[in-house]
Amino acid sequence: MKSYLLLSLVCLPQVLFAEKKPNILWIVTDDQRADALECWNLAKTGNKESKLGYVCSPYINKLASEGVLFTSAFCNSPLSGPSRASMHTGMYPHHTGMFNFQLKHNEHDRAQPMIPELMREAGYSTSAFGKLGYYIYRYAPKMTFTYPDSHYEQMISERKIEATRIADFTWPNEGKANTGVKKEVWFYPDRRSVSYDICGKDVQDTPENKAIREKFYREQEVLTRSNGEIIGGASTMPTEKTEDGRILEVFSEYLQNANSSYKSIVGTQMQGPDTDKPQFIHLGFHFPHTPVMPSKEYRDKFAGREYKIPVFEQWEYNKMSPQVQAWHRQFSIFSLTPEQMQQHVRDYYAFCAMGDELIGKAVERFKLYCEANEQPYLIVLVCGDHGWHLGEQGSIFKMSGFLKSNETAMIVVSSDKKKFPAGKVVPDFAEYVDLAPTFYSAAGYNLDDKRFDFLDGRDLYLTANKKIKSRDYVIAEVQTVGGNRALIRTKDFSFSMRSRKEAAVPTIKSIKNLNVKWALECTPEEAEMGLYDLRIDPMERNNVAYDESYRKLSEWFRNKLGNIVLGDDRMDVVWTEKNLYNLSSFARGSDDKVIEIPDKIIPKIK
C-alpha cells in the first residue's frame, strides 16, 4: 500500500502537467512560398532545393522534424486581408463576406467570435506581436485603419514598430493623403535616415527628390517593379534591427517579463505573461513581403546563385480569361531584364532565409518559457498568409487562382508527441480555416457542441492522425483585378471562374443580390473559366476550359464551385453599415468535400 501511494505521488506532477492547457505560439509569415522550405521540398520532390534553385531553412527544418509537416496546405484567399480573416474566424470568405482589403467589423447579427475571443473565454491570456492584417475592427460610422482593434488583450503591431523608427524602414502608407505621393524613410544603425517621395504617374517628380532616391537605390542595390514597389535590395540594418528582427525583440521582451509590467522598446507599457494562465501568442512576421530587402548578411549568402526562371509563352497568355490576362498584365515579369529577375528571386529567398533564423530564435525562446514554467506547448507555423509567383504564369505577385498564389505549408509541433508525432509528413489537403478549430480543441473546447457549427475547418490533429476522411478539394475566393474570382482544386484539376458580374463591393443599393446566380446562368465565356488538367499540366500553363474535350468537365466544375460559394449560405456585407447584409442559401449543403465526377466527362490521357 505504501509503495503504491509513493508511486502515485511521484506520478502526480506528470498527470497534472498532462492536463494543463498548452501555451500556444502561432507564427504567420507574409507572402512566403512553401518551396522556401528545404523540408517541404524534400517531402514533395526528394530534393531540398526548390524547382527554381537554392533555398535555406535550417531552423524550420528542425521545427518540422519535431512535429507534423502539412505539405498540401492551402490558403482560403490569395490576398492578405481575407486570408488572415479566414484564419481568425475559421470561416471561408463566402461565409463572412470578407474578400478584400475593405475595413470590416464583426458586429452584425450573424457574426461569430474569433480566435482571440474564444481563447480568452477558455482562460488564455492573448497577445499579438507584429502583423495581424485581418482588417477586422470595431464598428464605427466612419471606420479608419487606425481605429482601435481590441481582439487581443495586448498587442505591439508592425506599424507601431515603424512609427517609433527603431527598425529599417517606415511603410509608405504614411505619405501625403490623396496627393499621389508616398514617402519612404530608411534608417541606419548610426541613426541616420534617408527619405524620398514615390510619385504617382500624375505627379511631377522634383530633381532633388529623384537624386536622393536614385542615390539610395544605387547604394542598396534596390530593384523596383513598374509601380515603384521594391522587389529587391539590401536592408540598411543588420538582421536583428530589421523590422522582422524588432518583431522578434518585442515578442522576446514579453516572455522575459513574466508576472511583471515593463516598458517595451516601442514605448508601450506592457504586462508580461501571467504564469498562472496559459498563453496564446500570435507572432506575425513581415518577411518576405515587399519591400524585399533582406539584411546584407543573408543577401551575401545568396550572392551569385542562379535560378531557373519558369517559362511563360504567348500562347499561355492567349488562353487565359480576360480577367486573368488583366491580372497578368498588371504584375508581369516582362518589365524586368533577366538579371533583374534573377535578383528578385535571390533576394526573395534570402529574405526567407533571414526570417528562418528569426523563427528559430522565437521557437527556442518560447520553449524555454514553457520549460521554465513546466507547461506544455503547441507551436503552429503558417508559412505564408498565401503564396507568391516567381515567374510562374509570367508574374511576380499573388491574388490569382493559380497554384503559386494559394499553395502554402503548415507545421504543427506539440510537447505531446502522441497528438502530433515528430517527423510526420501529411500529404492530405489542409486549409487555413483548420487553424481555429485546432486552437479551440487544444484549449479544451468540445467541437461537437452546436456553438461551433459555424466553423468551416477541422482540427488538424484529426487530419494528421487519419481520424477524419480527407477532403477531395480545397476552395478559395478573392476580390482580385476586375472583380471576384473563386477557385476549387482537387488532386487532378484546378478550376477558377469569375464569381460575380459586378466588380464593385456591395453597397446599400446593390446588397439585394439579385444577380447572385449570374456565374451559374451566364454563358461559359462570360464566366471566364480557367481549367487546368494537373495530370498532364502540373505547372498550370494550358487553360483547357474551352477545349471541346473539356467543355463538359468545365461546366461540371462551374456548377460544383458556384453552388458552394454562391448558394451555400453566401454572405455579402455592406461594411459601412453595422447590420446590413444578404444571405444566399439556394444550394445549402453543397460543400460536401466530395468530388464525384462522372467518368464519361473526364478526358482520357495517354
Secondary structure, 3 states (H helix, E strand, C coil): CHHHHHHHHHHHHHHHHHHCCCEEEEEECCCCCHHHCHHHHHHHHCCCCCCCCCCCCHHHHHHHHCCEEEEEEECCCCCHHHHHHHHHHCCCHHHHCCCCCCCEECCCCCCCCCHHHHHHHCCCEEEEEECCCCCEECCCCCCCCCCCCCCCCEEEEHHHHHHCCCCCEECHHHCECCCCEEEEEEECCCCCEEEEEEECCCCCCCHHHHHHHHHHHHHHCCEECCCCCEEECCCCCCHHHCHHHHHHHHHHHHHHCCCCEEECCCCCEEECCCCCCCEEEEEECCCCCCCCCCCHHHHHHCCCCCCCCCCCCHHHHHHCCHHHHHHHHHCECCCCCHHHHHHHHHHHHHHHHHHHHHHHHHHHHHHHHHHHCCCCEEEEEEECCCCCCCCHHHECCCCCCCHHHHEEEEEEEECCCCCCCCCEEEEEEEEHHHHHHHHHHHCCCCCCCHHHCCCCCCCHHHHHCCCCCCCCCEEEEEEECCEEEEEEECCCEEEEEECCCCCCCCCCCCCCCCCCCHHHHCCCCCCCCEEEECCCCCCCCCCCCCCHHHHHHHHHHHHHHHHHHHHCCEEEECCCCCCCEEEECCCCCCCCCCCCCCHHHCCCCC
